[in-house]
Amino acid sequence: MPLISLIQEVEKHPPVITQDTIVFGLLMLCLAVVFYLSSKKTGFWALFFKYVPALLMCYLLPSILSSLGLISGMEWEVLVDGEIQQRESSLYFMASRYLLPAALVLMTLSIDLKAVFNLGPKALIMFLTGTAGIILGGPLAVLIIGTIWPETVGGEGADAVWRGLSTLAGSWIGGGANQAAMLEVYEFNEAKYGGMVLVDIVVANLWMAVILFGIAYSERLDEWFGADASSIEHLKKKVSDYSASVKREASLTDYMVMLGIAFATVSLAHFAANYLSEWVESMKTISSNIYLSFLGSQFFWLISIATIIGILLSYTPLKRYEGTGASRLGSIFIYILVATIGMKMDLTQIFQNPLLIVVGLVWMSIHAGLLILTAKIIKAPYFFLAVGSQANVGGAASAPVVAAEFHPALATVGVLLAVFGYVVGTVGAIACTILMQMAAVS
């Protein structure tokens, strides 16, 4: 039986496992297997994960289990009379409302805005140029592809493609946290979210491959840009000193303090978000405006407030908890969120609109072209172009990798810029989404 027919058949029956408590354990097992196998340096799995991103498998494994009827994004309950009652699984709610804002706090806790600005104006200019390339590239791609294949960027209500593209904007400016935020704020049809995940993985990784390929020719590119890369040596020393000054072995007390900071902030953010969203909803001039409707979203205020508090805490001695793994702990929360989204994915949707990948390629080409043009104008080294781009598109997962290709001591530069991407990711993605909505309507 073909896979699609099999999926359609199993959807008619309750999944084998219907309890969230058991499903959560399976999701954690999926994440453990992916991370363990992707850590292999030799053999089949090393070759496999060389071409298949681990992040994609973190989405796909739960999705495959769900598509085959083993688990479900819905929680099923068989009543006494034999009838079946369905309700939405509480796992995604738990991950998005508790773990996601906690992750944002832990990931922004280490941000040093002064250190980022001290990297020099060219580093920040290239990073912000990359952000602008994503914000402008989205609506331009919608206009270009919409002229040729209008059905590709069409749709209404929760199925509107611009809503789905908002998740790409969140991912390519900030990261997984911002991507999940856009999915929640703009309420894209989650059954079709798998298609957007595919575009994200394919296009982002193709661009990263181009970036890595260019590193081998960085000296030639610097000559073509007319750039002076001598400042990179100063950055190497600065980053090495910063990394060494905060790194230490984490104790049980350290983990308890980090969790206390994260979830106390989540509590405060929930309290303030409830108040602000209700206040905005009471203002009809705002709540009735489709372009400002996100201001009435409790979730929007939740993640925004959590991020702001994280930034404020970064100016206190608490920022030193990055040395005990604050951002790594936040990453664990993000991957749990990724798995809960994955179990709600419908794999058959991936094949219903393959032209979306073309939208992503056009979008990324505009981002790349703007970066190259800016680097030529301001004579920025290729290092700033590469890391500035990946701090947007790849986030904290790939920006340090690209930076380390120049020198291992520079990996933290990628982290700092990527964390800054988390800060501006939500605002930038909303600006991009508003423009894409206007382009789609036109």
NULUMVO-620973 format. One line per 4 residues: number of its first residue (from 1); their letters; for each residue y, z, x of N, C-alpha, C. Coordinates in steps of 0.05 Angstrom, whole numbers. Atoms other than C-alpha are relative to their C-alpha. Layout:
NUM) a) Y:Z:X:Y:Z:X:Y:Z:X ~ ...
This chain:
1) mpli) -24:0:17:0:0:0:25:0:18 ~ -25:1:-16:69:-19:29:14:27:-1 ~ -14:-26:-3:112:40:52:19:5:-24 ~ -20:-4:22:166:28:-1:-14:6:-26
5) sliq) 15:-6:24:115:26:-57:-12:28:0 ~ 11:-27:-2:83:89:-31:21:21:-5 ~ -22:-19:4:150:125:-30:7:1:-29 ~ -7:0:29:165:103:-101:-21:14:-16
9) evek) 22:-12:15:96:128:-123:1:31:3 ~ 1:-29:-4:101:198:-91:25:13:-12 ~ -24:-12:12:171:208:-121:-6:8:-29 ~ 6:-6:27:138:212:-189:-14:28:-3
13) hppv) 15:-25:1:101:276:-170:14:21:17 ~ -12:-21:-16:121:344:-143:-10:-2:29 ~ 9:1:-28:118:349:-67:-22:21:5 ~ 22:-19:-7:60:385:-34:10:28:4
17) itqd) -13:-26:-6:106:441:-10:26:2:-16 ~ -23:-2:18:157:465:-61:18:23:6 ~ -16:-24:-5:184:530:-32:18:-4:24 ~ -19:3:-22:246:530:11:-8:17:25
21) tivf) 7:-18:-22:219:588:53:-21:-14:19 ~ 20:14:-16:160:544:76:12:-25:12 ~ -13:25:-10:202:480:82:17:6:24 ~ -18:-7:-23:251:515:129:-17:3:25
25) gllm) 17:-2:-24:194:532:176:-9:-27:10 ~ 8:27:-9:171:459:177:24:-14:13 ~ -23:13:-12:242:436:191:5:10:29 ~ -3:-11:-27:247:483:250:-22:-10:19
29) lcla) 22:11:-17:179:459:275:7:-29:8 ~ -8:27:-6:205:387:271:20:0:23 ~ -21:-1:-21:266:405:313:-13:9:27 ~ 12:-9:-24:223:442:363:-17:-22:13
33) vvfy) 17:22:-11:175:383:371:18:-21:13 ~ -18:21:-11:233:334:381:12:9:26 ~ -12:-9:-25:267:376:433:-20:3:22 ~ 20:-3:-21:203:392:470:-9:-27:11
37) lssk) 9:26:-9:180:320:473:22:-15:15 ~ -22:14:-13:249:294:491:7:11:27 ~ -5:-13:-26:251:342:550:-19:-10:22 ~ 19:11:-19:193:306:583:13:-20:19
41) ktgf) -13:17:-20:213:271:648:-17:-24:7 ~ 18:22:-6:152:226:655:-19:-4:-23 ~ 20:6:20:99:193:612:12:-15:-24 ~ -7:15:23:101:161:544:25:10:-14
45) walf) -22:-11:16:150:208:511:27:-3:15 ~ -24:5:-15:200:201:568:10:-29:-5 ~ -7:28:6:198:126:556:9:-4:-29 ~ -7:2:29:201:134:480:28:10:-4
49) fkyv) -26:-11:5:262:178:481:22:-12:18 ~ -20:15:-15:295:133:532:13:-21:-19 ~ -10:21:18:303:82:475:6:11:-28 ~ -3:-11:26:299:126:413:15:27:3
53) pall) -15:-25:-3:354:180:409:-14:23:-14 ~ 12:-24:11:329:251:397:13:7:-27 ~ -14:-7:25:383:260:344:-11:-16:-23 ~ 11:16:21:354:202:304:-26:12:-10
57) mcyl) 26:-12:8:286:235:304:4:26:-15 ~ -6:-24:14:317:300:281:7:-6:-30 ~ -5:9:27:340:262:219:-26:-11:-13 ~ 22:15:11:278:219:211:-25:16:-7
61) lpsi) 24:-15:5:222:269:216:1:15:-27 ~ -2:-12:27:246:311:156:1:-20:-22 ~ -2:21:20:262:247:119:-27:-12:-6 ~ 27:12:4:192:219:130:-17:20:-16
65) lssl) 16:-20:15:161:284:106:9:1:-29 ~ -10:1:28:206:281:44:-9:-25:-14 ~ 7:26:13:193:207:31:-29:-2:-7 ~ 29:1:5:118:217:35:-9:22:-20
69) glis) 7:-19:21:121:274:-16:-11:26:10 ~ 9:-25:-11:104:331:31:20:22:-5 ~ -22:-19:6:172:366:23:20:-15:-17 ~ -20:13:17:233:351:-19:27:13:4
73) gmew) -27:-11:0:308:359:-19:6:16:-26 ~ -1:-16:25:296:390:-88:-21:22:2 ~ 20:-21:2:261:456:-100:-13:-1:-28 ~ 16:4:25:206:448:-153:-13:26:-8
77) evlv) 13:-24:11:179:503:-198:-16:-7:-25 ~ 18:5:23:120:498:-245:1:24:-19 ~ -3:-22:20:134:539:-308:-27:7:-12 ~ 24:-10:13:83:578:-349:-13:-21:-18
81) dgei) 10:20:19:77:522:-400:-8:-26:14 ~ 8:24:-14:62:471:-346:22:-19:7 ~ -23:18:-6:130:438:-345:11:5:28 ~ -11:-2:-27:164:424:-279:30:1:-1
85) qqre) -29:-3:-1:234:448:-266:10:-5:29 ~ -11:7:-26:276:420:-209:28:12:3 ~ -27:-8:-6:337:448:-176:5:-7:30 ~ -7:8:-27:373:430:-112:-9:21:20
89) ssly) 9:-18:-20:343:460:-50:24:16:11 ~ -21:-17:-10:384:519:-24:4:-2:30 ~ -1:2:-29:371:500:49:25:-14:10 ~ -25:14:-9:428:450:55:24:17:-6
93) fmas) -22:-17:6:475:497:20:3:22:21 ~ -1:-21:-20:457:552:69:10:-11:27 ~ -8:12:-26:465:506:129:29:-9:0 ~ -27:11:0:531:475:107:21:21:-5
97) ryll) -20:-21:6:565:538:81:0:24:19 ~ 2:-22:-18:541:588:132:-2:-8:29 ~ 5:7:-28:515:555:195:21:-20:10 ~ -20:20:-9:565:497:198:26:13:8
101) paal) -25:-13:-9:629:539:198:-5:19:24 ~ 6:-17:-23:595:588:246:-1:-17:26 ~ 2:18:-23:580:530:293:28:-9:9 ~ -27:8:-7:652:507:290:15:21:15
105) vlmt) -13:-22:-14:676:575:311:-11:2:29 ~ 12:-3:-26:627:579:369:6:-23:19 ~ -6:24:-16:643:508:392:29:-2:8 ~ -29:1:-7:718:517:391:8:25:15
109) lsid) -7:-25:-14:715:587:421:6:-4:29 ~ -4:5:-29:713:557:491:23:-18:6 ~ -21:20:-5:770:508:482:23:13:14 ~ -23:-9:-16:826:517:532:21:-23:-2
113) lkav) -20:22:4:884:474:506:17:-4:24 ~ -17:3:-24:925:489:568:-15:-15:22 ~ 16:14:-20:868:466:613:-3:-30:-7 ~ 2:28:9:860:403:572:25:-16:6
117) fnlg) -26:13:-6:934:386:578:4:-2:30 ~ -3:1:-29:931:402:652:-17:-22:13 ~ 16:22:-11:880:346:660:18:-24:6 ~ -19:22:-4:941:300:659:4:-16:-25
121) pkal) -6:15:25:974:257:607:-19:-24:-4 ~ 17:24:4:929:197:620:-27:7:-13 ~ 25:-9:13:866:236:601:4:3:-30 ~ -6:-5:28:897:258:536:8:-26:-15
125) imfl) -8:25:13:928:190:522:-25:-17:-6 ~ 24:16:5:860:156:529:-17:13:-22 ~ 15:-14:21:826:209:486:13:-6:-28 ~ -14:5:26:879:201:431:0:-29:-7
129) tgta) 3:28:5:876:126:439:-27:-6:-13 ~ 26:3:12:802:130:425:0:9:-29 ~ -2:-10:28:817:172:363:15:-20:-18 ~ -15:20:15:869:121:340:-17:-25:-5
133) giil) 17:24:3:819:65:352:-20:4:-23 ~ 19:-6:22:770:99:304:15:0:-27 ~ -16:-3:25:824:115:252:8:-28:-10 ~ -9:27:8:851:43:252:-23:-20:-2
137) ggpl) 22:19:0:785:8:266:-16:0:-26 ~ 15:-1:25:752:33:202:12:-18:-22 ~ -12:17:21:801:2:152:1:-29:8 ~ -1:28:-9:808:-61:194:-28:-13:-3
141) avli) 27:10:3:732:-69:195:-6:-5:-30 ~ 5:4:29:730:-60:119:14:-25:-10 ~ -15:24:9:784:-113:110:-14:-26:11 ~ 12:24:-12:750:-162:158:-27:-7:-14
145) igti) 26:5:12:679:-154:130:2:-5:-30 ~ -4:4:29:705:-148:59:9:-28:-7 ~ -9:28:4:736:-217:66:-24:-19:0 ~ 23:18:-3:669:-248:86:-22:8:-19
149) wpet) 22:-10:18:618:-204:49:11:24:-16 ~ -13:-21:15:657:-164:-3:-20:21:-11 ~ 19:-20:12:593:-132:-32:-8:21:21 ~ 8:-19:-21:580:-99:36:17:25:-1
153) vgge) -18:-23:-1:640:-53:30:9:8:-28 ~ -7:-6:27:641:-47:-46:-12:26:-10 ~ 11:-24:13:612:3:-95:21:17:-14 ~ -18:-17:15:641:53:-143:-11:28:-1
157) gada) 8:-27:3:640:127:-153:-13:11:26 ~ 14:-12:-23:592:165:-107:-13:-21:18 ~ 13:21:-15:562:98:-85:21:-17:16 ~ -20:15:-14:629:72:-57:-5:1:30
161) vwrg) 6:1:-28:617:49:14:20:15:17 ~ -20:-14:-16:683:77:39:-5:30:1 ~ 8:-28:-2:657:146:22:-21:5:21 ~ 20:-2:-21:597:135:66:11:-4:27
165) lstl) -13:6:-25:640:106:121:16:24:10 ~ -15:-24:-9:680:171:121:-17:17:18 ~ 17:-17:-17:619:205:152:-1:-12:28 ~ -1:13:-26:621:154:209:26:8:14
169) agsw) -26:-8:-11:695:170:219:-1:29:11 ~ 3:-28:-9:679:244:223:-17:3:24 ~ 18:0:-23:622:232:272:13:-11:24 ~ -11:14:-23:660:184:316:27:11:10
173) iggg) -24:-13:-10:723:226:321:-7:28:10 ~ 7:-27:-8:692:295:323:-29:3:8 ~ 28:-3:-6:617:303:317:-16:5:-25 ~ 17:-5:23:560:324:273:11:19:-21
177) anqa) -13:-18:19:599:381:242:20:-14:-17 ~ -20:15:15:656:336:222:-13:-21:-18 ~ 14:19:16:607:284:197:-11:13:-25 ~ 10:-14:24:574:334:151:22:9:-18
181) amle) -23:-8:17:642:357:128:9:-23:-17 ~ -9:23:15:661:287:107:-20:-7:-22 ~ 20:5:21:595:279:70:4:18:-23 ~ -3:-19:21:610:341:31:27:-4:-14
185) vyef) -27:2:12:685:330:20:2:-25:-18 ~ -3:25:15:679:257:-4:-24:-6:-18 ~ 22:1:19:612:268:-40:-13:-28:-2 ~ 14:26:-1:578:203:-18:-29:5:-10
189) neak) 27:-2:11:511:190:-52:-20:5:23 ~ 17:-8:-23:463:228:-6:-26:-16:2 ~ 24:17:0:405:183:-26:4:-25:18 ~ -6:23:-17:441:127:12:11:7:27
193) yggm) -11:-10:-25:463:170:70:-16:-10:24 ~ 16:9:-22:405:145:112:11:-26:13 ~ -12:24:-11:439:77:119:23:5:18 ~ -23:-7:-17:501:109:147:-9:13:26
197) vlvd) 11:-13:-24:460:151:196:-10:-22:19 ~ 10:22:-17:427:86:221:23:-13:14 ~ -23:13:-13:495:54:233:12:17:22 ~ -10:-19:-20:519:116:269:-16:-1:26
201) ivva) 18:-2:-23:459:120:315:0:-27:16 ~ 3:26:-13:453:45:330:26:-8:15 ~ -26:9:-12:527:29:342:9:19:22 ~ -10:-19:-20:545:93:379:-16:-1:26
205) nlwm) 16:1:-24:486:87:426:3:-27:15 ~ -5:26:-13:499:13:440:26:2:17 ~ -26:-3:-14:571:31:459:-3:19:24 ~ 5:-18:-23:547:89:503:-14:-15:23
209) avil) 13:16:-20:501:40:539:20:-17:15 ~ -21:16:-13:561:-5:553:17:18:19 ~ -16:-18:-16:601:55:578:-15:7:26 ~ 16:-8:-23:544:77:625:-3:-24:19
213) fgia) 2:24:-17:536:5:650:25:-4:16 ~ -26:4:-13:610:3:667:5:19:23 ~ -5:-20:-22:605:65:712:-7:-12:27 ~ 8:13:-25:569:23:765:22:-18:11
217) yser) -22:18:-8:631:-21:767:27:14:-3 ~ -25:-15:5:683:34:759:22:-6:21 ~ -20:6:-21:717:19:826:13:-27:-5 ~ -12:26:6:726:-54:807:18:1:-24
221) ldew) -16:-3:24:751:-35:739:26:15:5 ~ -24:-14:-7:800:14:769:20:-19:14 ~ -18:20:-14:827:-42:813:12:-19:-21 ~ -11:18:21:834:-87:751:21:15:-17
225) fgad) -19:-15:15:869:-31:713:25:7:17 ~ -22:-8:-18:913:-18:775:3:30:1 ~ 0:-29:2:893:55:771:-4:14:27 ~ 4:-18:-23:897:110:824:-19:22:-9
229) assi) 21:-20:9:833:152:817:0:24:18 ~ 0:-23:-18:852:203:870:2:27:-15 ~ -2:-24:16:868:254:816:-27:11:-9 ~ 27:-8:8:794:255:798:-11:22:18
233) ehlk) 9:-20:-19:780:295:861:11:28:-7 ~ -12:-25:8:828:349:838:-14:11:-25 ~ 13:-9:25:794:351:770:-28:11:7 ~ 26:-10:-7:726:360:803:1:29:9
237) kkvs) -3:-27:-9:749:423:838:8:19:-22 ~ -9:-16:22:784:450:777:-22:7:-19 ~ 22:-3:19:725:440:731:-22:18:12 ~ 21:-16:-13:676:469:782:8:30:0
241) dysa) -9:-28:-1:718:532:789:-2:13:-28 ~ 1:-11:28:724:541:713:-29:6:-8 ~ 28:-3:9:649:531:701:-12:24:14 ~ 12:-23:-15:630:581:756:12:26:-9
245) svkr) -13:-26:7:679:633:731:-10:12:-26 ~ 8:-11:26:650:639:661:-31:1:-3 ~ 29:1:4:575:627:672:-13:26:8 ~ 15:-24:-6:530:688:669:-24:1:-19
249) easl) 23:-2:17:463:708:640:6:16:-25 ~ -6:-13:25:466:727:567:-19:23:-6 ~ 16:-22:8:441:794:543:-3:1:-30 ~ 3:-3:29:419:816:473:27:8:-12
253) tdym) -26:-8:10:487:849:465:18:-24:-3 ~ -16:25:1:521:782:481:-6:-16:-24 ~ 8:16:23:481:746:428:9:13:-26 ~ -8:-14:24:496:799:376:30:-1:-4
257) vmlg) -29:2:2:570:797:392:9:-28:-9 ~ -6:28:7:572:721:388:-6:-5:-30 ~ 7:3:28:536:722:321:19:15:-18 ~ -19:-16:16:583:777:296:27:-15:-2
261) iafa) -25:15:0:644:736:316:-2:-24:-19 ~ 3:25:16:617:673:283:-1:6:-29 ~ 4:-4:29:595:701:216:21:18:-12 ~ -23:-14:11:653:750:208:22:-21:-6
265) tvsl) -19:22:5:697:688:215:-7:-16:-24 ~ 10:14:24:654:652:164:8:15:-25 ~ -7:-16:23:665:709:116:30:-2:-7 ~ -29:2:5:740:708:125:8:-28:-9
269) ahfa) -7:28:7:742:632:120:-8:-5:-30 ~ 8:3:29:703:635:53:21:13:-18 ~ -20:-15:17:752:687:26:26:-16:-3 ~ -26:15:0:814:646:45:-4:-27:-14
273) anyl) 5:27:12:782:579:24:-2:2:-30 ~ 2:-3:29:766:604:-46:28:2:-12 ~ -27:-4:11:838:626:-56:16:-26:2 ~ -17:24:-4:870:563:-27:-9:-23:-18
277) sewv) 10:22:17:825:514:-65:8:4:-29 ~ -8:-6:28:839:549:-131:30:-4:-3 ~ -29:3:2:913:549:-116:8:-30:-1 ~ -5:29:-1:913:474:-100:-8:-12:-27
281) esmk) 10:11:26:872:459:-163:19:6:-23 ~ -19:-7:22:924:494:-205:26:-17:1 ~ -23:18:-3:977:445:-179:-9:-28:-8 ~ 10:25:11:964:384:-222:10:-25:15
285) tiss) -10:24:-14:1008:337:-181:-17:-6:25 ~ 18:4:-24:960:347:-122:-28:-5:-9 ~ 28:3:8:893:355:-157:-5:-26:-14 ~ 4:25:14:904:292:-198:5:-24:17
289) niyl) -5:22:-19:923:250:-137:-26:-5:16 ~ 26:6:-12:860:215:-112:1:2:31 ~ -2:-1:-30:886:212:-40:3:28:10 ~ -3:-28:-9:899:287:-38:-20:18:-13
293) sflg) 20:-17:14:839:310:-78:-16:17:19 ~ 16:-17:-19:805:336:-15:13:27:4 ~ -13:-25:-3:857:391:-14:-10:21:-20 ~ 12:-18:19:823:421:-74:-29:8:6
297) sqff) 28:-6:-7:756:424:-39:-1:26:15 ~ 5:-26:-13:734:494:-21:-12:-4:27 ~ 13:6:-25:691:464:33:19:-10:22 ~ -21:10:-19:750:428:66:15:24:12
301) wlis) -14:-23:-11:788:493:72:-18:18:17 ~ 19:-17:-14:726:530:95:-2:-9:30 ~ 4:10:-27:715:485:156:26:0:15 ~ -26:1:-14:789:478:171:8:28:10
305) iati) -7:-27:-8:801:553:171:-18:10:22 ~ 19:-8:-21:739:566:212:8:-11:27 ~ -8:13:-25:763:516:264:25:12:11 ~ -25:-12:-8:833:545:266:-4:28:12
309) igil) 6:-26:-11:806:615:276:-13:-2:27 ~ 13:4:-26:762:590:332:20:-7:22 ~ -20:7:-20:822:560:367:17:24:7 ~ -15:-24:-5:861:624:359:-15:20:18
313) lsyt) 17:-18:-16:803:664:388:-3:-10:29 ~ 2:11:-27:802:617:447:22:10:19 ~ -22:-12:-16:867:650:470:-5:29:6 ~ 7:-29:-5:832:718:474:-22:1:20
317) plkr) 23:-2:-19:781:745:523:-27:-8:-12 ~ 25:8:13:727:726:472:-9:-28:9 ~ 7:27:-9:730:655:500:-21:0:23 ~ 19:-2:-22:689:679:559:-29:0:-9
321) yegt) 28:1:10:628:681:515:-12:-28:1 ~ 11:27:-6:622:607:529:-19:2:24 ~ 17:-4:-23:592:631:594:-28:10:-7 ~ 26:-10:9:535:663:555:-13:-18:-21
325) gasr) 13:20:17:521:602:513:10:-2:-28 ~ -11:1:27:568:604:453:-4:-28:-12 ~ 2:27:11:569:528:445:-29:-9:-4 ~ 28:6:3:494:523:455:-11:13:-26
329) lgsi) 8:-13:24:484:573:399:10:-15:-24 ~ -12:16:21:531:532:356:-16:-26:-4 ~ 16:25:1:490:470:372:-26:4:-16 ~ 25:-6:15:427:503:345:6:-1:-30
333) fiyi) -7:1:29:463:513:278:4:-28:-10 ~ -5:27:7:485:441:278:-26:-16:-5 ~ 25:14:3:415:415:288:-16:9:-24 ~ 12:-9:24:389:458:232:12:-14:-24
337) lvat) -14:15:21:442:426:188:-10:-29:-1 ~ 9:27:-2:420:358:212:-28:-3:-14 ~ 27:1:12:348:373:191:1:2:-30 ~ -1:-3:30:368:396:121:12:-25:-13
341) igmk) -10:25:10:408:332:112:-22:-21:0 ~ 21:19:-3:349:292:137:-21:2:-23 ~ 20:-2:21:302:320:84:9:-11:-26 ~ -10:12:24:348:292:31:4:-30:1
345) mdlt) -4:29:-4:349:222:59:-21:-17:-14 ~ 19:20:12:317:162:24:-1:-23:19 ~ 2:21:-21:291:116:78:2:-28:-11 ~ 0:28:11:286:56:31:29:-10:-1
349) qifq) -28:9:2:363:55:27:9:-14:26 ~ -8:12:-26:366:34:101:-1:-30:-2 ~ 4:29:1:341:-35:83:16:-14:-22 ~ -14:12:22:387:-47:24:27:-12:7
353) npll) -26:10:-8:451:-61:62:2:-2:31 ~ 0:1:-29:437:-81:135:27:-10:11 ~ -26:10:-9:506:-114:139:19:23:7 ~ -16:-23:-7:534:-44:146:1:3:31
357) ivvg) 0:-1:-30:514:-48:220:21:-18:11 ~ -21:18:-9:561:-107:227:27:13:-3 ~ -25:-15:4:616:-64:198:4:19:23 ~ -2:-19:-22:601:-12:251:6:-13:26
361) lvwm) -5:14:-25:601:-63:307:29:-10:2 ~ -28:8:1:668:-91:286:18:24:5 ~ -15:-25:-2:695:-21:280:1:10:29 ~ 2:-10:-28:671:-1:350:14:-20:19
365) siha) -13:20:-17:698:-66:380:30:4:0 ~ -29:-6:2:768:-48:355:6:24:16 ~ -3:-24:-16:760:21:385:0:-6:30 ~ 3:7:-28:738:-9:452:24:-17:9
369) glli) -22:17:-8:792:-62:453:26:15:3 ~ -24:-16:-2:848:-12:441:-1:18:25 ~ 3:-16:-24:821:32:497:6:-16:25 ~ -4:17:-24:819:-25:547:29:-9:3
373) ltak) -28:8:-1:889:-48:528:17:22:10 ~ -16:-23:-8:917:22:536:-4:7:29 ~ 7:-6:-28:881:34:602:15:-20:19 ~ -14:20:-16:911:-31:629:30:6:1
377) iika) -28:-4:2:981:-13:606:9:25:16 ~ -8:-25:-14:983:59:633:-14:3:27 ~ 15:-1:-26:937:44:693:-17:25:2 ~ 18:-23:0:886:96:674:-26:-6:13
381) pyff) 26:4:-11:822:104:714:-22:-3:-21 ~ 22:5:18:757:82:682:-12:26:-10 ~ 10:-26:7:735:155:682:13:10:-26 ~ -14:-9:24:788:172:630:-7:-16:-24
385) lavg) 7:18:22:770:112:588:-28:8:-11 ~ 28:-5:7:695:128:589:-3:27:-14 ~ 3:-27:11:700:203:576:17:3:-25 ~ -17:-1:24:758:195:527:-13:-12:-24
389) sqan) 14:13:22:717:147:486:-24:16:-10 ~ 24:-14:8:653:187:487:6:28:-12 ~ -8:-25:12:690:252:471:5:-4:-30 ~ -4:6:28:706:217:406:-27:-9:-13
393) vgga) 23:13:13:645:174:391:-26:17:3 ~ 24:-15:-5:590:215:423:2:30:-4 ~ -4:-28:3:620:284:419:-12:16:23 ~ 10:-19:-21:593:344:457:-27:-8:10
397) asap) 27:7:-8:524:312:461:0:-20:23 ~ 1:21:-20:542:252:504:24:-1:19 ~ -23:1:-18:612:262:533:-6:14:27 ~ 7:-12:-26:586:311:586:-19:-17:16
401) vvaa) 19:18:-14:530:262:603:15:-22:14 ~ -16:22:-12:580:206:616:17:11:23 ~ -17:-12:-21:626:253:655:-17:6:25 ~ 17:-7:-23:568:277:698:-10:-24:16
405) efhp) 7:24:-14:551:206:716:19:-6:23 ~ -20:3:-21:615:206:757:-4:22:21 ~ 6:-23:-18:601:275:786:-9:23:-18 ~ 10:-22:17:560:334:759:21:21:-7
409) alat) -21:-20:5:620:380:766:19:-7:-22 ~ -19:10:21:658:337:716:-11:2:-28 ~ 12:-1:27:610:350:658:17:17:-19 ~ -16:-18:18:655:406:632:25:-14:-10
413) vgvl) -23:16:10:713:356:626:-8:-13:-26 ~ 10:12:25:671:320:575:-2:20:-22 ~ 2:-21:20:657:385:539:27:8:-11 ~ -26:-9:9:730:405:536:12:-21:-19
417) lavf) -12:21:17:752:337:508:-16:-2:-26 ~ 16:2:24:693:336:460:6:23:-20 ~ -8:-22:17:711:405:434:27:-5:-13 ~ -26:8:12:782:380:424:-5:-20:-23
421) gyvv) 7:19:21:750:324:384:-9:14:-26 ~ 7:-15:24:719:375:337:24:10:-14 ~ -24:-11:12:788:404:326:15:-21:-17 ~ -15:21:14:821:338:307:-18:-18:-18
425) gtvg) 19:17:14:758:307:277:3:-2:-30 ~ -3:0:29:767:328:205:25:-13:-9 ~ -26:11:8:841:311:200:0:-30:5 ~ 1:28:-7:830:244:236:-18:-16:-19
429) aiac) 19:13:18:770:227:192:12:-4:-28 ~ -13:1:27:809:242:128:21:-22:0 ~ -20:21:-2:866:197:152:-13:-28:-1 ~ 14:25:-1:817:142:168:-12:-7:-28
433) tilm) 13:5:26:781:150:101:21:-8:-21 ~ -21:9:19:846:145:61:7:-29:4 ~ -6:28:-6:861:80:97:-23:-19:-9 ~ 23:16:8:790:54:85:-2:-3:-30
437) qmaa) 0:1:29:795:71:12:21:-20:-10 ~ -21:19:8:860:32:6:-9:-28:7 ~ 10:27:-8:828:-27:44:-21:-9:-19 ~ 22:8:18:767:-26:0:10:-8:-28
441) vs) -12:6:26:808:-25:-64:15:-26:0 ~ -15:25:-1:852:-81:-40:-19:-25:2
